[in-house]
Amino acid sequence: MIHYAADDGERIHLRVSGEGSPVVMLHGWTSSHQEWFPFVEALAARHRVFRWDARGHGGHGLTRPTLPSVGRMARDLRNLIEHFALDRAVLVGHSMGALTIWEYVRHWGTEGLAKLCLIDQSPRLVTDEEWEHGIYGDFDQEKARRFVAELHDDFAEAVLRLGAHGLNARARAKYEENGRGWQRVREQLKALNPAPLIEVWKSLSAADYRDVLGRIDIPALLIYGGDSNFYHLGTAEYVKARIPRSVLHVYEGTDHSPHQWQRERFARDLLAFIDS
């Protein structure tokens, strides 16, 4: 693993694999560069693949007082692109990674980028009377406030419940069974420092990128789970309708991580999109 310095001096860790045109892969909240490991071999055969541990993630302690946020992560992404002199990069973002891309586009547009891949995300997480395409379709300000309190009380269990108590019935059943997979994830979450991750979550839930979608003037591949824990199909259709040059793939039977459930299909779809 190598690192580069963000413009506030923080060390951002990442792995770089392969040679060719650049692909920058941005993981989800509480995850790390390891999220993309299943796809490295296929992608690195044709491309130079950058996989970071976003600020506050991956077990790397923070060395600067800057509070981690989606805005700060977008600037970190800008710093990465500038540090490695990337031209016509493809950005791939799952969940928080997609929000980071939208924040980046808000500030720096799409100049110098080639394409985007956005995986199972809404441009606004919190719902209200006029916005139903956020988490669950009914994750309003009161539920958002309670969730932050739950994160402070028991971070690992709050994160697990957020995924388990959503729209995916299979996830709820597996959580209630407390299967080996859920136990493993629980232990991984318990090993994390929750403080920076809670700060990141607060910024994610405060963000609204609906106005950014129409500014994306490069091709965009949208991958959504047909049984997403968090979003109804209407969310995917909303995003598709507002990004002019987008194509939508719904992976039926998959949750908030459709790329993990159908790995071969995702690798195939992503490479076809990048190389087309």
PETAKA-V646554 format. One record per backbone hydrogen bond with DSSP energy under -1.0 kcal/mol. CO is the residue of the C=O (numbers start at 0). NH is the residue of the N-H. E is the energy in kcal/mol with one decimal. If there is no record, write none. Layout:
co-><CO & CO>
nh-><NH & NH>
e-><E & E>
//
This chain:
co-><1 & 3 & 5 & 9 & 11 & 12 & 13 & 14 & 16 & 20 & 21 & 22 & 23 & 24 & 25 & 27 & 31 & 32 & 33 & 35 & 36 & 38 & 39 & 42 & 42 & 47 & 48 & 49 & 50 & 53 & 56 & 68 & 69 & 70 & 71 & 72 & 73 & 74 & 75 & 76 & 77 & 78 & 79 & 80 & 88 & 89 & 90 & 91 & 92 & 93 & 94 & 95 & 96 & 97 & 98 & 99 & 100 & 101 & 102 & 103 & 104 & 109 & 111 & 111 & 114 & 115 & 116 & 117 & 118 & 122 & 124 & 127 & 130 & 134 & 134 & 137 & 138 & 139 & 140 & 141 & 142 & 143 & 144 & 145 & 146 & 147 & 148 & 149 & 153 & 154 & 155 & 156 & 157 & 158 & 159 & 160 & 167 & 168 & 169 & 170 & 171 & 172 & 173 & 178 & 179 & 180 & 181 & 182 & 183 & 184 & 185 & 186 & 188 & 193 & 194 & 195 & 196 & 197 & 198 & 199 & 200 & 208 & 208 & 211 & 212 & 214 & 218 & 219 & 220 & 221 & 222 & 223 & 224 & 228 & 229 & 231 & 232 & 233 & 234 & 235 & 236 & 238 & 242 & 244 & 246 & 248 & 249 & 250 & 250 & 253 & 256 & 256 & 257 & 261 & 262 & 263 & 264 & 265 & 266 & 267 & 268 & 269 & 270>
nh-><13 & 11 & 8 & 5 & 3 & 52 & 1 & 50 & 48 & 47 & 89 & 49 & 91 & 51 & 93 & 30 & 34 & 35 & 36 & 38 & 39 & 42 & 43 & 45 & 46 & 22 & 16 & 24 & 14 & 56 & 59 & 72 & 73 & 74 & 75 & 76 & 77 & 78 & 79 & 80 & 81 & 82 & 83 & 85 & 113 & 23 & 116 & 25 & 118 & 96 & 98 & 99 & 100 & 101 & 102 & 103 & 104 & 105 & 106 & 107 & 108 & 112 & 87 & 88 & 90 & 220 & 92 & 222 & 94 & 208 & 134 & 130 & 127 & 137 & 138 & 139 & 126 & 143 & 144 & 145 & 146 & 147 & 148 & 149 & 150 & 151 & 152 & 153 & 157 & 158 & 159 & 160 & 161 & 162 & 163 & 164 & 171 & 172 & 173 & 174 & 175 & 176 & 178 & 182 & 183 & 184 & 185 & 186 & 187 & 188 & 189 & 190 & 191 & 197 & 198 & 199 & 200 & 201 & 202 & 203 & 204 & 211 & 212 & 214 & 215 & 216 & 115 & 246 & 117 & 248 & 119 & 250 & 227 & 166 & 135 & 234 & 236 & 237 & 238 & 239 & 240 & 242 & 245 & 219 & 221 & 223 & 251 & 225 & 253 & 226 & 259 & 260 & 261 & 265 & 266 & 267 & 268 & 269 & 270 & 271 & 272 & 273 & 274>
e-><-2.5 & -2.8 & -2.2 & -3.0 & -1.8 & -2.7 & -2.5 & -2.6 & -3.5 & -1.5 & -2.1 & -3.1 & -3.0 & -1.0 & -2.3 & -1.8 & -1.9 & -1.6 & -1.6 & -2.0 & -1.2 & -2.3 & -3.5 & -1.8 & -2.2 & -2.5 & -2.2 & -3.1 & -2.5 & -2.7 & -1.1 & -2.4 & -2.0 & -1.7 & -2.3 & -2.3 & -2.1 & -2.6 & -2.3 & -2.5 & -2.3 & -2.9 & -2.3 & -2.3 & -2.9 & -2.9 & -2.5 & -3.4 & -2.6 & -2.8 & -1.8 & -2.3 & -1.8 & -2.3 & -2.4 & -2.3 & -2.7 & -2.1 & -1.3 & -3.2 & -1.8 & -2.3 & -1.8 & -1.2 & -2.0 & -2.8 & -2.9 & -2.4 & -2.3 & -2.8 & -2.5 & -1.1 & -1.7 & -1.1 & -1.3 & -1.5 & -2.5 & -2.5 & -2.4 & -2.3 & -2.2 & -1.8 & -1.8 & -2.3 & -2.2 & -1.8 & -1.6 & -3.0 & -2.4 & -2.3 & -2.1 & -2.6 & -1.9 & -1.3 & -2.5 & -3.0 & -1.7 & -2.3 & -2.4 & -2.4 & -2.4 & -1.7 & -1.4 & -2.1 & -2.3 & -2.2 & -2.4 & -2.1 & -2.0 & -2.5 & -2.2 & -1.1 & -1.3 & -2.6 & -1.8 & -2.2 & -2.4 & -2.4 & -1.6 & -2.2 & -2.8 & -1.3 & -1.1 & -1.9 & -1.5 & -1.0 & -2.0 & -2.3 & -2.6 & -3.1 & -2.6 & -2.7 & -1.4 & -3.1 & -2.7 & -1.7 & -2.2 & -2.2 & -2.3 & -2.6 & -2.2 & -1.2 & -1.1 & -2.2 & -3.0 & -2.3 & -1.1 & -2.7 & -1.5 & -2.9 & -1.3 & -1.4 & -2.0 & -2.5 & -2.7 & -2.2 & -3.2 & -3.1 & -2.3 & -2.2 & -2.2 & -2.8 & -2.7>
//
